[in-house]
Amino acid sequence: MHIVDEVPELEHRPDLPLVVALDGFLDAGNAATLAAKHINRAASAPVVATFDADEFHDYRARRPAVTFSRDHYTDYAAPRLVVRLARDEVDTPYLLLTGPEPDARWEAFARAVKEVVERFEVGLVLTLDSVPMTTPTRGRFRSPTTPTTPSDSSKATCGTPTCGYPPPLTRCCQ
């Protein structure tokens, strides 16, 4: 991983939130993907950290798309895992981690994300995931949330007290 050394906009900005919006395995109804596309309007936002995608990406399982035009390939888009310094509609800064969810070396990736959190003094980490579940078709519906610390366990809102599923990487990083 590479963290950009000089980011003047980050000086004296402790407690920035980090939004983690990885393209991944568990994305019921494409909810996380749609939310990530909505907030990832920050394509021109400065990159403050990059991860070596080759270290985490399985190209045989998820091959990047290319275009074949007449007699040659074009438009290869290599997978990129980056942290950008983004801003919302009222110009409030936040960090945005985007890219494909790592296929391998989850523990190493979690350590690298922790390094970003510590280096930029992140105050809150928000993850975009969506877990399939049954919901009522009428009436009120509360979106389920999961706590990030044991002291927040009273804040969890899930219709089912216990369930098992293959988790996204972000659940393993908590």
Short mmCIF file of the C-alpha atoms (twelve columns), coordinates in Angstrom:
data_MODEL
# 
_entry.id   MODEL 
# 
loop_
_atom_site.group_PDB 
_atom_site.id 
_atom_site.type_symbol 
_atom_site.label_atom_id 
_atom_site.label_alt_id 
_atom_site.label_comp_id 
_atom_site.label_asym_id 
_atom_site.label_seq_id 
_atom_site.Cartn_x 
_atom_site.Cartn_y 
_atom_site.Cartn_z 
_atom_site.pdbx_PDB_model_num 
ATOM 1   C CA . MET A 1   0.000   0.000   0.000   1 
ATOM 2   C CA . HIS A 2   1.121   3.537   -0.673  1 
ATOM 3   C CA . ILE A 3   -0.058  6.527   1.351   1 
ATOM 4   C CA . VAL A 4   0.501   9.900   -0.258  1 
ATOM 5   C CA . ASP A 5   2.929   11.796  1.947   1 
ATOM 6   C CA . GLU A 6   1.795   15.353  1.356   1 
ATOM 7   C CA . VAL A 7   -1.925  16.008  1.519   1 
ATOM 8   C CA . PRO A 8   -2.314  19.581  2.791   1 
ATOM 9   C CA . GLU A 9   -6.105  19.279  2.840   1 
ATOM 10  C CA . LEU A 10  -5.805  16.565  5.496   1 
ATOM 11  C CA . GLU A 11  -3.710  18.603  7.920   1 
ATOM 12  C CA . HIS A 12  -5.587  19.472  11.084  1 
ATOM 13  C CA . ARG A 13  -8.566  17.325  10.025  1 
ATOM 14  C CA . PRO A 14  -8.859  14.613  12.689  1 
ATOM 15  C CA . ASP A 15  -11.974 12.464  12.932  1 
ATOM 16  C CA . LEU A 16  -12.740 12.370  9.213   1 
ATOM 17  C CA . PRO A 17  -15.161 9.593   8.316   1 
ATOM 18  C CA . LEU A 18  -14.006 6.803   6.017   1 
ATOM 19  C CA . VAL A 19  -16.688 5.377   3.730   1 
ATOM 20  C CA . VAL A 20  -15.803 1.887   2.467   1 
ATOM 21  C CA . ALA A 21  -17.635 1.101   -0.770  1 
ATOM 22  C CA . LEU A 22  -16.128 -2.084  -2.203  1 
ATOM 23  C CA . ASP A 23  -17.609 -4.016  -5.114  1 
ATOM 24  C CA . GLY A 24  -18.220 -7.392  -3.577  1 
ATOM 25  C CA . PHE A 25  -19.879 -10.702 -3.177  1 
ATOM 26  C CA . LEU A 26  -22.749 -9.766  -0.875  1 
ATOM 27  C CA . ASP A 27  -24.837 -7.057  -2.511  1 
ATOM 28  C CA . ALA A 28  -28.542 -7.850  -2.294  1 
ATOM 29  C CA . GLY A 29  -30.528 -5.944  -4.879  1 
ATOM 30  C CA . ASN A 30  -27.367 -4.099  -5.905  1 
ATOM 31  C CA . ALA A 31  -28.111 -1.743  -3.010  1 
ATOM 32  C CA . ALA A 32  -24.480 -1.252  -1.980  1 
ATOM 33  C CA . THR A 33  -23.350 -0.871  -5.600  1 
ATOM 34  C CA . LEU A 34  -26.002 1.764   -6.281  1 
ATOM 35  C CA . ALA A 35  -25.160 3.658   -3.094  1 
ATOM 36  C CA . ALA A 36  -21.442 3.517   -3.936  1 
ATOM 37  C CA . LYS A 37  -22.079 4.841   -7.449  1 
ATOM 38  C CA . HIS A 38  -24.134 7.669   -5.995  1 
ATOM 39  C CA . ILE A 39  -21.436 8.805   -3.577  1 
ATOM 40  C CA . ASN A 40  -18.525 8.006   -5.888  1 
ATOM 41  C CA . ARG A 41  -18.973 11.128  -7.922  1 
ATOM 42  C CA . ALA A 42  -15.548 11.951  -6.547  1 
ATOM 43  C CA . ALA A 43  -13.579 10.539  -9.474  1 
ATOM 44  C CA . SER A 44  -11.627 13.796  -9.632  1 
ATOM 45  C CA . ALA A 45  -11.026 13.854  -5.871  1 
ATOM 46  C CA . PRO A 46  -7.361  13.529  -4.935  1 
ATOM 47  C CA . VAL A 47  -6.072  10.045  -4.210  1 
ATOM 48  C CA . VAL A 48  -4.530  9.849   -0.737  1 
ATOM 49  C CA . ALA A 49  -3.767  6.107   -0.608  1 
ATOM 50  C CA . THR A 50  -3.531  3.242   -3.068  1 
ATOM 51  C CA . PHE A 51  -3.426  -0.513  -2.599  1 
ATOM 52  C CA . ASP A 52  -1.634  -2.985  -4.863  1 
ATOM 53  C CA . ALA A 53  -4.624  -4.613  -6.569  1 
ATOM 54  C CA . ASP A 54  -2.415  -7.438  -7.878  1 
ATOM 55  C CA . GLU A 55  -1.813  -8.448  -4.275  1 
ATOM 56  C CA . PHE A 56  -5.527  -8.860  -3.517  1 
ATOM 57  C CA . HIS A 57  -7.370  -9.457  -6.803  1 
ATOM 58  C CA . ASP A 58  -7.990  -12.869 -8.389  1 
ATOM 59  C CA . TYR A 59  -7.923  -12.134 -12.117 1 
ATOM 60  C CA . ARG A 60  -9.013  -15.671 -13.001 1 
ATOM 61  C CA . ALA A 61  -12.200 -15.343 -10.947 1 
ATOM 62  C CA . ARG A 62  -13.039 -11.743 -11.897 1 
ATOM 63  C CA . ARG A 63  -11.428 -10.774 -15.157 1 
ATOM 64  C CA . PRO A 64  -11.503 -7.075  -15.988 1 
ATOM 65  C CA . ALA A 65  -13.551 -6.306  -19.074 1 
ATOM 66  C CA . VAL A 66  -11.857 -5.258  -22.274 1 
ATOM 67  C CA . THR A 67  -13.214 -4.245  -25.656 1 
ATOM 68  C CA . PHE A 68  -12.147 -5.977  -28.828 1 
ATOM 69  C CA . SER A 69  -12.240 -3.440  -31.656 1 
ATOM 70  C CA . ARG A 70  -11.742 -4.849  -35.156 1 
ATOM 71  C CA . ASP A 71  -8.275  -6.330  -34.728 1 
ATOM 72  C CA . HIS A 72  -7.081  -5.361  -31.246 1 
ATOM 73  C CA . TYR A 73  -8.097  -5.015  -27.608 1 
ATOM 74  C CA . THR A 74  -8.890  -1.591  -26.157 1 
ATOM 75  C CA . ASP A 75  -10.318 -0.077  -23.002 1 
ATOM 76  C CA . TYR A 76  -8.668  -2.329  -20.424 1 
ATOM 77  C CA . ALA A 77  -9.637  -1.058  -16.990 1 
ATOM 78  C CA . ALA A 78  -7.332  -2.522  -14.361 1 
ATOM 79  C CA . PRO A 79  -8.877  -3.021  -10.923 1 
ATOM 80  C CA . ARG A 80  -7.952  -0.202  -8.556  1 
ATOM 81  C CA . LEU A 81  -8.275  0.028   -4.799  1 
ATOM 82  C CA . VAL A 82  -7.944  3.662   -3.790  1 
ATOM 83  C CA . VAL A 83  -8.746  6.048   -0.967  1 
ATOM 84  C CA . ARG A 84  -9.791  9.517   -2.112  1 
ATOM 85  C CA . LEU A 85  -10.349 12.717  -0.218  1 
ATOM 86  C CA . ALA A 86  -13.920 13.434  -1.299  1 
ATOM 87  C CA . ARG A 87  -16.386 16.157  -0.379  1 
ATOM 88  C CA . ASP A 88  -20.132 16.020  0.017   1 
ATOM 89  C CA . GLU A 89  -22.732 18.512  -1.259  1 
ATOM 90  C CA . VAL A 90  -21.942 21.019  1.507   1 
ATOM 91  C CA . ASP A 91  -18.163 20.673  0.996   1 
ATOM 92  C CA . THR A 92  -17.577 18.530  4.089   1 
ATOM 93  C CA . PRO A 93  -14.532 16.299  3.520   1 
ATOM 94  C CA . TYR A 94  -14.532 12.535  3.969   1 
ATOM 95  C CA . LEU A 95  -12.350 9.648   2.851   1 
ATOM 96  C CA . LEU A 96  -13.757 7.196   0.308   1 
ATOM 97  C CA . LEU A 97  -12.277 3.716   -0.227  1 
ATOM 98  C CA . THR A 98  -13.455 2.162   -3.503  1 
ATOM 99  C CA . GLY A 99  -12.552 -0.767  -5.706  1 
ATOM 100 C CA . PRO A 100 -13.116 -4.504  -5.892  1 
ATOM 101 C CA . GLU A 101 -13.429 -6.396  -2.634  1 
ATOM 102 C CA . PRO A 102 -10.192 -8.360  -2.238  1 
ATOM 103 C CA . ASP A 103 -10.378 -12.022 -3.231  1 
ATOM 104 C CA . ALA A 104 -7.326  -12.986 -1.206  1 
ATOM 105 C CA . ARG A 105 -5.179  -11.860 1.715   1 
ATOM 106 C CA . TRP A 106 -8.051  -10.391 3.732   1 
ATOM 107 C CA . GLU A 107 -5.948  -10.092 6.884   1 
ATOM 108 C CA . ALA A 108 -3.252  -8.138  5.017   1 
ATOM 109 C CA . PHE A 109 -5.906  -5.866  3.516   1 
ATOM 110 C CA . ALA A 110 -7.471  -5.302  6.949   1 
ATOM 111 C CA . ARG A 111 -4.040  -4.297  8.307   1 
ATOM 112 C CA . ALA A 112 -3.562  -1.890  5.388   1 
ATOM 113 C CA . VAL A 113 -6.979  -0.305  5.990   1 
ATOM 114 C CA . LYS A 114 -6.093  0.011   9.681   1 
ATOM 115 C CA . GLU A 115 -2.921  1.834   8.637   1 
ATOM 116 C CA . VAL A 116 -5.038  4.299   6.617   1 
ATOM 117 C CA . VAL A 117 -7.381  4.769   9.597   1 
ATOM 118 C CA . GLU A 118 -4.461  5.490   11.932  1 
ATOM 119 C CA . ARG A 119 -2.486  7.669   9.501   1 
ATOM 120 C CA . PHE A 120 -5.441  9.930   8.722   1 
ATOM 121 C CA . GLU A 121 -6.914  9.793   12.253  1 
ATOM 122 C CA . VAL A 122 -10.259 8.509   11.001  1 
ATOM 123 C CA . GLY A 123 -13.049 9.021   13.513  1 
ATOM 124 C CA . LEU A 124 -15.725 6.785   11.979  1 
ATOM 125 C CA . VAL A 125 -15.737 3.972   9.423   1 
ATOM 126 C CA . LEU A 126 -18.929 3.419   7.433   1 
ATOM 127 C CA . THR A 127 -19.318 0.383   5.187   1 
ATOM 128 C CA . LEU A 128 -21.791 -0.114  2.365   1 
ATOM 129 C CA . ASP A 129 -23.056 -3.698  2.288   1 
ATOM 130 C CA . SER A 130 -26.440 -5.258  1.680   1 
ATOM 131 C CA . VAL A 131 -27.515 -8.601  3.097   1 
ATOM 132 C CA . PRO A 132 -30.530 -10.408 1.620   1 
ATOM 133 C CA . MET A 133 -33.390 -10.788 4.064   1 
ATOM 134 C CA . THR A 134 -37.138 -11.047 4.123   1 
ATOM 135 C CA . THR A 135 -38.910 -7.757  4.689   1 
ATOM 136 C CA . PRO A 136 -42.535 -6.732  4.892   1 
ATOM 137 C CA . THR A 137 -44.034 -5.469  1.657   1 
ATOM 138 C CA . ARG A 138 -46.246 -2.989  3.481   1 
ATOM 139 C CA . GLY A 139 -45.790 -0.793  6.491   1 
ATOM 140 C CA . ARG A 140 -42.685 0.545   8.182   1 
ATOM 141 C CA . PHE A 141 -39.315 -1.002  7.586   1 
ATOM 142 C CA . ARG A 142 -36.171 -0.182  9.527   1 
ATOM 143 C CA . SER A 143 -32.915 -0.795  7.733   1 
ATOM 144 C CA . PRO A 144 -30.802 -3.279  9.703   1 
ATOM 145 C CA . THR A 145 -27.556 -1.979  11.153  1 
ATOM 146 C CA . THR A 146 -24.680 -3.734  12.851  1 
ATOM 147 C CA . PRO A 147 -22.499 -2.277  15.604  1 
ATOM 148 C CA . THR A 148 -18.773 -1.819  15.160  1 
ATOM 149 C CA . THR A 149 -17.904 -2.164  18.846  1 
ATOM 150 C CA . PRO A 150 -19.336 -4.339  21.628  1 
ATOM 151 C CA . SER A 151 -20.447 -1.214  23.508  1 
ATOM 152 C CA . ASP A 152 -22.713 -0.340  20.570  1 
ATOM 153 C CA . SER A 153 -24.470 -3.734  20.561  1 
ATOM 154 C CA . SER A 154 -27.715 -2.179  21.820  1 
ATOM 155 C CA . LYS A 155 -27.847 -0.187  18.551  1 
ATOM 156 C CA . ALA A 156 -28.082 -3.268  16.325  1 
ATOM 157 C CA . THR A 157 -31.340 -3.542  14.428  1 
ATOM 158 C CA . CYS A 158 -31.894 -6.856  12.745  1 
ATOM 159 C CA . GLY A 159 -35.098 -8.791  12.369  1 
ATOM 160 C CA . THR A 160 -33.329 -12.096 13.046  1 
ATOM 161 C CA . PRO A 161 -31.196 -12.326 16.195  1 
ATOM 162 C CA . THR A 162 -28.798 -14.903 14.732  1 
ATOM 163 C CA . CYS A 163 -28.104 -15.917 11.179  1 
ATOM 164 C CA . GLY A 164 -25.170 -17.293 9.249   1 
ATOM 165 C CA . TYR A 165 -23.959 -16.193 5.835   1 
ATOM 166 C CA . PRO A 166 -20.637 -15.784 4.020   1 
ATOM 167 C CA . PRO A 167 -19.662 -12.250 5.041   1 
ATOM 168 C CA . PRO A 168 -18.198 -9.476  2.948   1 
ATOM 169 C CA . LEU A 169 -14.640 -8.441  3.753   1 
ATOM 170 C CA . THR A 170 -15.834 -5.381  5.654   1 
ATOM 171 C CA . ARG A 171 -17.351 -7.576  8.373   1 
ATOM 172 C CA . CYS A 172 -13.998 -9.264  8.884   1 
ATOM 173 C CA . CYS A 173 -12.276 -5.888  9.319   1 
ATOM 174 C CA . GLN A 174 -14.361 -4.769  12.298  1 
# 
